[in-house]
Amino acid sequence: MTSPRALENITVLDLSRVVAGPFSGSILGDLGANVIKIETPGKGDDARAYAPHVNGESAYYANLNRNKRGITLNLKHPKGKQIFCDLVKKADVVLENYRPGVMDRLGLGYDTLKNINPQIVYAALSGFGSYGPYSQRPGYDIISQAMGGLMSITGQKGDMPTRAGCAMGDILGGLNLTVGILAALQARQTLGHGQRVDVSLVDSVVSSLENAFIRYFHNRHIPERNGNAYMAIAPYNSYRAKDGYVIIACGNQHLYEKLCNDVLNMPEMITDERFTTIPLRVKNNDIQTAYIERWTTQRTVKEIVEIVLGNGIPAAPIYDIGQIVEDEHIAGAREMFIDVTHPVIGPMKVNGNPIKLLDTMPEVRCPAPTLGQHNQEILHEMLGMTEADVQALAAEGVL
């Protein structure tokens, strides 16, 4: 066990649901924050309904909400609002991903909460942000990928725009929200007060496409879908092997010449007028790919990776999920999958944390909470409520 933990002095009230907000909360929890998940009584986070389910509990939800304790609270009930405000007095961060304006209509927006606790960092994540013409539009991951441009450049040549195979907009949004929270916590030391953090899923996707926009601003060229090829460098692509596909990535002229001379035994490609510069290789990438695949298709993925890496050139297999979870580096040394025991699901694995602070290493200390699991514990610990108090509030529909 790591002690002290990087964020052990930070308390987070996590009102968020589904993916992006809960992902941010889980990162903060992994880093040691006291994260309190606040859910609607009887229903909870929408993700509790998402497959797969084990013993009636969502493993999807359990992965995104590890390292949190959970309470239920009806924010539409006057007593529920008061309890929330009392918790805010003792918290550092409020994290929410409602549509802009929802918390204000509840009487619990930032302008209200900062008067209760001037130090509070109010972190809000939404589809389009809290201001601008689209601020009231609903936002989901697929919408952010569509309007942020990711789908327009993803897919094979001539195919329809394609969503990335995971909720990339949500993950980018959650990461940016985490960065914003940490920056705002640091800024309290100089400002003397907290502030509002406003992150948009669409903004997060747009910022991830930096090179596509730079090319457009340079020559007004609209990037096209180009499979796994890269529009700035070549050869930097996936190539067919005997038993699958392999990545070879020549990021500069030196690596390209080593590939031609030492691996492919095709030195003529160095002086071929179609391939002499990076822009020419990008332009004639399909032609060059055919030459490279004359060599790769005669070998297995394992053979290619060993030969190319052995010559100091970046290469990699294209893993499927099953190969990743068995990999000695990713799953083993880097601990990207962690065993936990959930009170209902039982033994399960959750994703590890990619942020390695070597003196305060992140760790998964507890599984995700069942709905309202820590009502008594948290309300007694933070507000001094007795068991009878909690039972009375539950009977009134507050919890």
C-alpha positions in Angstrom: 0.0 0.0 0.0 1.3 3.4 -0.9 1.3 6.0 1.9 0.8 8.9 1.7 -1.3 9.0 -1.4 -1.0 11.8 -3.9 -4.6 13.1 -3.4 -5.4 11.8 0.0 -6.3 15.2 1.3 -8.9 15.8 -1.4 -12.6 15.0 -1.1 -14.7 14.7 -4.3 -18.5 14.7 -4.6 -19.1 12.8 -7.8 -22.6 13.4 -9.3 -21.6 12.2 -12.7 -23.1 9.3 -14.7 -22.2 6.8 -17.4 -18.6 7.2 -18.7 -16.8 10.5 -19.0 -17.4 11.9 -15.5 -17.1 8.6 -13.7 -13.9 7.9 -15.5 -12.5 11.2 -14.2 -13.7 10.3 -10.7 -12.0 6.9 -10.8 -8.7 8.4 -11.8 -8.9 10.8 -8.8 -9.8 7.9 -6.6 -6.9 5.8 -7.9 -4.6 8.7 -6.9 -5.9 8.6 -3.4 -8.8 11.1 -3.3 -11.8 10.5 -1.1 -14.4 10.1 -3.9 -18.1 10.0 -2.8 -20.4 8.8 -5.6 -23.8 10.4 -5.2 -26.7 8.7 -7.0 -30.4 9.0 -7.4 -32.3 6.8 -4.9 -33.7 3.6 -6.3 -32.2 4.0 -9.8 -28.6 5.2 -9.5 -26.2 5.8 -12.4 -27.6 4.9 -15.8 -24.6 2.7 -16.3 -25.9 0.3 -13.7 -28.2 -1.0 -16.5 -25.3 -1.5 -18.9 -24.1 -5.0 -19.8 -22.4 -7.2 -18.9 -24.1 -8.1 -15.6 -22.8 -10.6 -13.0 -25.1 -11.6 -10.2 -27.4 -8.7 -11.2 -24.6 -6.1 -10.9 -23.2 -4.2 -13.9 -19.5 -5.0 -14.4 -19.4 -2.0 -16.8 -20.4 0.3 -13.9 -18.1 -1.5 -11.5 -15.0 -0.8 -13.7 -15.7 3.0 -13.9 -16.6 3.5 -10.3 -13.9 1.6 -8.3 -12.2 3.5 -5.5 -15.4 5.3 -4.6 -17.8 5.1 -1.7 -21.5 5.5 -2.6 -24.5 7.2 -1.2 -28.0 7.9 -2.5 -29.4 11.4 -2.3 -32.6 13.0 -3.8 -31.4 16.4 -4.9 -35.0 17.5 -5.6 -36.0 17.0 -2.0 -35.4 20.0 0.3 -33.6 17.8 2.8 -31.6 16.2 0.1 -30.4 19.6 -1.1 -29.5 20.6 2.4 -27.5 17.4 3.0 -25.7 18.0 -0.3 -24.9 21.6 0.7 -23.6 20.4 4.0 -21.3 17.9 2.2 -20.1 20.7 -0.1 -18.9 22.6 3.0 -16.4 19.8 3.7 -15.5 18.9 0.1 -12.9 20.2 -2.4 -14.4 19.2 -5.7 -18.0 18.8 -7.1 -17.9 16.7 -10.3 -21.0 16.6 -12.6 -22.0 15.9 -16.2 -25.6 17.1 -16.4 -26.6 19.3 -19.3 -25.7 22.9 -18.6 -28.3 24.6 -16.4 -29.6 21.5 -14.7 -27.7 22.1 -11.4 -28.7 25.8 -11.5 -32.4 24.9 -11.8 -31.9 22.6 -8.8 -30.5 25.6 -6.9 -27.2 23.8 -6.6 -25.1 25.5 -9.4 -21.7 27.0 -9.0 -22.9 30.4 -8.0 -24.7 28.9 -5.1 -22.1 26.4 -4.0 -19.2 28.9 -4.1 -21.1 31.0 -1.5 -21.3 27.9 0.7 -17.6 27.0 0.2 -15.5 29.5 -1.7 -12.7 26.9 -2.0 -14.9 24.5 -4.0 -13.7 23.4 -7.5 -16.8 22.9 -9.6 -16.0 20.6 -12.5 -18.7 20.3 -15.2 -18.5 18.1 -18.3 -21.0 18.3 -21.1 -21.4 17.6 -24.8 -20.7 21.2 -25.9 -19.7 23.1 -22.8 -21.6 25.6 -20.7 -21.6 28.5 -23.2 -21.9 28.9 -27.0 -24.8 28.3 -29.5 -24.9 24.5 -28.9 -24.5 24.5 -25.2 -28.0 23.1 -24.6 -27.7 20.3 -27.1 -27.5 16.8 -25.5 -24.1 15.2 -25.9 -23.0 11.6 -26.1 -19.7 10.1 -27.2 -20.8 9.3 -30.7 -21.9 12.9 -31.1 -18.6 14.2 -30.0 -16.8 11.9 -32.4 -19.1 13.0 -35.2 -18.9 16.8 -34.7 -15.4 16.8 -33.4 -14.1 15.4 -36.7 -12.8 12.0 -35.5 -15.3 10.0 -37.5 -14.5 12.0 -40.7 -10.9 10.7 -40.7 -11.5 7.2 -39.4 -12.1 4.2 -41.7 -10.8 2.7 -44.8 -10.6 4.6 -48.1 -14.0 5.1 -49.7 -15.8 3.7 -46.6 -18.3 5.7 -44.6 -17.2 7.8 -41.6 -16.5 5.4 -38.7 -16.7 5.7 -34.9 -13.6 4.8 -33.1 -13.9 1.3 -31.5 -14.2 2.7 -28.0 -15.8 5.7 -26.4 -12.9 7.9 -27.3 -14.8 11.2 -26.9 -15.8 10.3 -23.4 -12.4 9.1 -22.4 -10.7 12.3 -23.8 -13.4 14.4 -22.0 -12.8 12.6 -18.7 -9.0 13.0 -19.0 -9.4 16.8 -19.8 -11.7 17.2 -16.8 -9.2 15.5 -14.6 -6.5 17.9 -15.8 -8.8 20.8 -15.2 -9.6 19.7 -11.7 -5.9 19.3 -10.8 -5.1 22.6 -12.3 -7.9 24.3 -10.4 -6.8 22.7 -7.1 -3.3 24.0 -7.7 -4.7 27.5 -8.6 -6.4 27.7 -5.2 -3.0 28.2 -3.6 -2.5 31.5 -5.6 -6.1 32.6 -6.1 -7.2 31.9 -2.6 -10.5 30.4 -3.9 -11.8 27.6 -6.1 -13.3 28.1 -9.6 -15.4 26.5 -12.3 -14.0 24.0 -14.7 -15.9 23.7 -18.0 -15.0 20.8 -20.3 -16.8 19.8 -23.6 -16.7 16.4 -25.2 -16.6 18.0 -28.6 -13.8 20.3 -27.7 -11.8 17.3 -26.3 -12.1 15.5 -29.6 -11.3 18.6 -31.7 -8.1 19.2 -29.7 -7.0 15.6 -30.3 -7.1 16.1 -34.1 -4.4 18.8 -34.0 -2.5 17.7 -37.0 -5.6 17.4 -39.2 -6.4 21.0 -38.5 -2.8 22.2 -39.1 -2.9 20.6 -42.5 -6.2 22.2 -43.3 -5.1 25.7 -42.2 -1.9 25.2 -44.3 -3.6 24.3 -47.6 -7.4 24.0 -47.0 -7.1 20.3 -47.7 -9.9 18.2 -46.1 -8.3 15.1 -44.7 -9.7 11.9 -46.1 -10.2 8.5 -44.5 -7.0 6.6 -45.2 -7.2 3.4 -43.2 -4.2 3.0 -40.9 -1.8 5.1 -43.0 -0.6 8.4 -41.6 -1.0 11.6 -43.6 2.3 13.1 -42.4 4.8 10.2 -42.5 5.4 7.1 -44.6 6.0 4.2 -44.3 4.0 4.4 -41.1 1.2 1.9 -41.5 -0.2 -1.6 -41.0 1.1 -4.3 -43.4 -0.2 -7.8 -44.2 1.7 -10.7 -42.8 1.3 -14.5 -43.3 -1.0 -14.7 -40.2 -2.3 -11.2 -39.6 -1.2 -7.6 -39.7 1.9 -5.8 -38.3 2.8 -2.1 -37.7 6.0 -0.7 -39.1 6.7 2.9 -38.3 9.5 4.8 -39.9 9.3 8.3 -38.3 12.3 9.8 -40.1 14.6 9.4 -43.1 17.3 7.4 -41.1 14.8 4.8 -40.1 13.4 4.6 -43.6 16.8 4.0 -45.1 17.6 1.3 -42.5 14.3 -0.5 -43.4 15.2 -0.4 -47.1 18.8 -1.5 -46.6 18.8 -3.8 -43.6 15.4 -5.4 -43.5 13.8 -5.4 -46.9 17.0 -5.6 -48.9 15.5 -3.0 -51.3 18.1 -0.2 -51.4 16.6 1.0 -54.7 13.6 2.3 -52.8 15.9 5.0 -51.2 16.7 6.6 -54.5 13.4 5.8 -56.3 12.1 9.3 -57.3 8.7 8.4 -56.0 10.0 7.8 -52.5 13.0 10.1 -51.9 11.2 12.4 -49.5 8.5 12.0 -46.8 5.9 14.0 -48.8 6.6 11.9 -51.9 6.3 8.7 -49.8 3.0 9.9 -48.4 1.7 10.7 -51.9 2.8 7.3 -53.2 2.0 5.3 -50.1 -0.1 2.7 -51.8 2.6 2.0 -54.3 5.2 1.6 -51.6 3.0 -0.5 -49.5 2.8 -3.1 -52.3 6.6 -3.3 -52.3 6.8 -3.7 -48.5 4.1 -6.3 -48.5 6.1 -8.5 -50.9 8.4 -9.0 -47.9 5.9 -9.0 -45.0 3.5 -11.5 -46.6 6.3 -14.1 -46.6 6.7 -13.9 -42.9 4.6 -14.2 -39.7 3.8 -11.3 -37.5 6.2 -12.6 -34.8 9.0 -12.9 -37.3 8.5 -9.5 -38.7 8.4 -7.8 -35.4 11.5 -9.5 -34.2 13.5 -8.7 -37.4 12.3 -5.1 -37.7 12.8 -4.3 -34.0 16.1 -6.1 -34.1 17.3 -3.5 -36.6 16.2 -0.6 -34.4 13.0 0.3 -36.3 9.7 0.7 -34.5 7.4 -2.3 -35.1 4.5 -4.0 -33.3 1.9 -6.7 -33.6 -1.8 -5.5 -33.8 -3.1 -7.1 -30.6 -6.6 -8.2 -30.0 -8.1 -7.9 -26.5 -7.2 -11.4 -25.6 -3.6 -10.9 -26.4 -3.4 -7.6 -24.4 -4.7 -9.2 -21.2 -2.0 -11.9 -21.5 0.9 -9.6 -22.4 3.8 -9.7 -19.9 4.5 -6.0 -20.2 1.0 -4.4 -20.4 -0.9 -6.8 -18.1 2.1 -7.9 -16.1 4.8 -5.3 -15.4 2.6 -2.3 -16.0 -0.4 -3.7 -14.1 -3.1 -2.4 -16.4 -5.6 -4.9 -15.2 -6.3 -5.2 -11.4 -8.0 -8.0 -9.5 -10.7 -6.8 -7.0 -13.5 -8.5 -5.1 -16.9 -6.8 -5.5 -19.5 -7.5 -2.8 -22.0 -8.8 -5.3 -20.1 -9.6 -8.5 -17.3 -11.3 -6.6 -13.8 -11.6 -8.0 -13.3 -9.4 -11.1 -10.8 -7.4 -13.0 -10.9 -3.6 -13.5 -8.7 -1.4 -15.6 -5.4 -0.2 -14.1 -4.4 3.4 -14.0 -2.0 4.6 -16.7 -0.6 7.4 -14.5 2.4 6.0 -12.6 3.6 8.3 -9.8 6.5 6.4 -8.6 6.6 7.7 -5.1 2.8 7.8 -4.7 1.7 5.0 -7.0 -2.0 4.8 -7.9 -3.8 1.8 -6.5 -7.3 0.3 -6.6 -8.2 0.2 -2.9 -11.9 -0.8 -3.1 -14.5 -2.0 -5.6 -17.4 0.2 -6.9 -20.2 0.6 -4.4 -23.5 -1.0 -4.5 -26.4 1.5 -4.7 -26.4 3.5 -1.4 -23.9 1.2 0.2 -22.2 3.8 2.3 -25.1 6.0 3.3 -24.7 5.4 7.0 -20.9 5.5 7.0 -20.5 8.8 5.1 -23.3 10.7 6.6 -22.1 9.8 10.1 -18.5 10.5 9.2 -19.0 13.8 7.5 -22.2 15.1 9.1 -22.5 13.3 12.4 -25.8 11.6 11.6 -26.9 8.6 13.6 -28.3 5.3 12.2 -31.8 6.5 13.2 -31.3 9.7 11.3 -30.3 7.9 8.2 -33.3 5.5 8.5 -35.7 8.4 8.9 -34.3 10.1 5.8 -34.6 6.9 3.8 -38.2 6.6 4.9 -38.9 10.2 3.6 -37.4 9.4 0.2 -34.4 11.6 0.8 -31.9 8.7 0.5 
